[in-house]
Amino acid sequence: MPAQPSHNPPPPGPEALHTDALRTSDLRADARENRDRILRAAREAYALHGIDVPISTIARRAGVGVATLYRRFPTRASLITETFAEQLAECAGVLDEALEDPDPWRAFCSVLTKVCAMQAADRGFTHAFLSRFPGQLDYAGERTRAEEGLALLVRRAKEAGALRPDFDVSDVVLALLANSGVVNGVQPEAGAASRRLVGYLLESFRAERAVRPLPPPVRLELDRLYGAG
């Protein structure tokens, strides 16, 4: 009996395999490029307008379609999380570095100065850090860790006699609220205005400036910063 013809296509030759590999490589490179463009566009948009910028605006700014954006980032929360991942790591690093500093006053000043500078540089950062995004980074855990670290820095600075004795840890939040108001009210001079404000505040926080007692502290938590931008 004569051999029956095979209905299976012949295996691809070396040239075809090479062509397919190039196509896959090109696709991956294109996908990476789109992802990077989206993240750059998101950072720019959030820095200028906060995290409530419409997805369509970010896609247009990146030069991609909304469908392409959603293929890279299926949810708005995933885009925000990825956009601010570097800043969140930087913020945690600032706190860790301060906690290792043997000089309590320098450590306290460093954290307040750097976090306020981050607020001034990126209007979306405070919102992103304090938002609650289920399934994303542990923002609640990060806030708890930040609050505990700030409380320790304040206690150390007061025990060293550098920070005025009536300073309360909630005054850090008060300072960040004030800085947020300045940053949003004086664009594009936000950086310079923020540095000036922080300079005034740190001088007033020094123990030797505590000539008169302050009014009672207002119990504020970091959550109060959400919506201030």
C-alpha positions in Angstrom: 0.0 0.0 0.0 1.4 3.4 -0.9 2.3 5.7 1.9 -0.4 8.1 2.8 0.5 11.8 2.6 1.0 13.5 6.0 -1.4 16.2 7.0 1.1 17.7 9.5 3.1 20.6 8.3 6.9 20.0 8.1 9.0 21.3 10.9 10.3 24.8 10.4 13.7 25.1 9.1 16.6 27.1 10.7 15.7 30.2 8.8 12.1 30.2 9.9 13.1 29.6 13.5 15.5 32.5 13.3 12.7 34.8 11.9 10.3 33.8 14.6 12.9 34.5 17.3 13.5 37.9 15.9 9.8 38.7 15.8 9.4 37.6 19.5 12.5 39.7 20.4 11.0 42.7 18.6 7.7 42.2 20.3 9.3 42.1 23.7 11.4 45.1 23.0 8.3 47.0 21.8 6.4 46.0 25.0 9.3 47.1 27.2 9.4 50.4 25.4 5.7 51.0 25.8 5.9 50.1 29.5 8.7 52.6 30.0 6.9 55.3 28.1 3.8 54.8 30.1 5.7 54.9 33.4 7.5 58.1 32.4 4.2 59.7 31.3 2.5 58.7 34.6 5.3 60.1 36.7 5.1 63.4 34.9 1.3 63.6 35.1 1.2 62.6 38.7 3.9 65.1 39.6 2.0 67.9 38.0 -1.6 67.0 38.9 -1.7 64.3 41.5 -2.9 60.7 41.1 -6.4 61.5 39.9 -5.2 62.1 36.3 -7.4 60.1 33.9 -5.9 56.9 32.4 -6.7 58.3 29.0 -4.6 61.4 29.6 -1.6 59.2 30.6 -2.0 57.0 27.6 -2.2 60.0 25.3 0.9 61.5 27.0 2.8 58.3 26.5 1.7 58.0 22.8 -0.1 54.7 23.2 -3.7 53.6 23.2 -5.7 53.0 26.4 -5.9 49.3 25.5 -2.1 49.1 25.3 -1.8 50.8 28.7 -4.2 48.3 30.3 -2.3 45.4 28.8 0.8 46.6 30.6 -1.1 47.7 33.8 -4.5 46.0 34.2 -5.7 48.3 37.0 -5.2 51.9 37.9 -3.8 50.8 41.3 -1.1 48.7 39.6 0.0 51.7 37.5 0.2 53.9 40.5 2.1 51.3 42.6 4.7 50.7 39.8 5.1 54.4 39.2 5.9 55.2 42.8 7.8 52.0 43.7 11.1 53.8 43.5 9.9 56.7 45.6 8.5 54.4 48.2 11.8 52.6 48.5 13.6 55.9 48.7 11.3 57.1 51.5 11.9 53.9 53.5 15.6 54.3 52.9 15.5 57.9 54.3 13.9 56.6 57.5 16.2 53.7 57.9 19.3 55.9 57.3 18.1 58.4 59.9 17.4 55.7 62.5 21.1 54.6 62.1 22.4 58.1 62.5 24.1 58.5 66.0 23.2 62.2 66.0 19.4 62.4 67.0 18.9 66.1 65.9 20.6 65.5 62.5 18.5 62.4 62.0 15.3 64.2 62.7 16.2 67.2 60.5 17.2 64.8 57.7 13.9 63.0 57.6 11.8 66.1 57.6 13.9 67.9 55.0 14.0 64.9 52.6 10.4 64.0 52.9 9.3 67.6 52.3 11.6 67.8 49.3 9.9 64.6 47.9 6.5 66.3 48.4 7.7 69.4 46.6 9.2 67.4 43.7 6.2 65.1 43.1 2.7 66.2 44.0 1.4 62.6 43.6 3.7 61.0 46.0 1.9 61.8 49.2 -1.4 60.5 47.7 0.2 57.3 46.5 1.9 56.6 49.8 -1.2 57.0 51.8 -3.8 55.4 49.4 -5.1 51.9 50.1 -4.7 49.6 47.2 -5.8 46.0 48.0 -3.4 43.4 46.5 -0.7 45.9 45.9 2.2 47.0 48.2 1.5 46.9 52.0 0.7 50.6 52.3 -0.9 50.2 55.7 2.3 48.4 56.9 4.4 51.1 55.4 2.4 53.8 57.2 2.7 51.9 60.5 6.4 51.5 60.1 6.8 55.2 59.2 4.8 56.3 62.3 6.8 54.1 64.6 10.1 55.3 63.1 9.1 58.9 63.4 8.0 58.4 67.0 11.5 56.9 67.7 13.3 59.8 66.0 11.3 62.4 68.0 11.9 60.6 71.3 15.6 60.4 70.7 15.9 64.0 69.7 14.0 65.1 72.8 16.0 62.9 75.1 19.2 64.4 73.6 17.9 67.9 74.5 17.9 69.0 70.9 14.2 69.0 70.2 11.9 71.2 72.3 10.2 69.2 75.0 6.6 70.1 74.1 7.1 68.8 70.5 4.6 66.0 69.7 5.1 63.4 67.0 1.8 64.6 65.4 3.6 67.9 64.8 5.5 66.1 62.0 2.2 65.5 60.2 1.3 69.2 60.9 4.6 70.2 59.2 3.9 67.9 56.2 0.4 69.4 55.9 1.8 72.9 55.9 4.4 71.9 53.3 1.7 70.3 51.1 -0.2 73.5 51.2 2.8 75.6 50.2 3.8 73.1 47.4 0.4 73.2 45.9 0.0 77.0 46.2 3.2 78.3 44.7 3.9 76.3 41.6 6.4 76.4 39.9 8.5 77.8 42.9 7.5 74.8 45.1 11.0 73.6 45.8 12.4 76.9 46.9 9.3 77.7 49.0 9.4 74.3 50.6 13.0 74.6 51.6 12.3 78.0 53.1 9.4 76.7 55.1 11.3 73.7 56.4 14.1 76.0 57.5 11.7 78.1 59.5 10.1 75.1 61.0 13.3 73.4 62.1 14.6 76.6 63.7 11.3 76.7 65.7 11.6 73.1 66.7 15.0 73.6 68.4 15.0 73.2 72.2 16.7 76.5 72.8 13.8 78.2 70.9 11.2 76.9 73.4 10.8 80.2 75.3 7.1 79.9 75.5 4.9 76.8 75.6 2.9 75.9 72.6 -0.8 75.4 72.5 -1.9 71.7 73.0 -1.0 69.4 70.1 -3.6 68.2 67.6 -3.7 64.5 67.4 -3.0 63.9 63.7 -2.0 60.7 61.9 -0.4 60.2 58.5 -3.8 59.4 57.1 -4.7 63.1 57.4 -2.3 63.9 54.7 -4.4 62.0 52.1 -6.4 64.6 50.2 -4.2 67.5 51.2 -2.5 67.7 47.8 
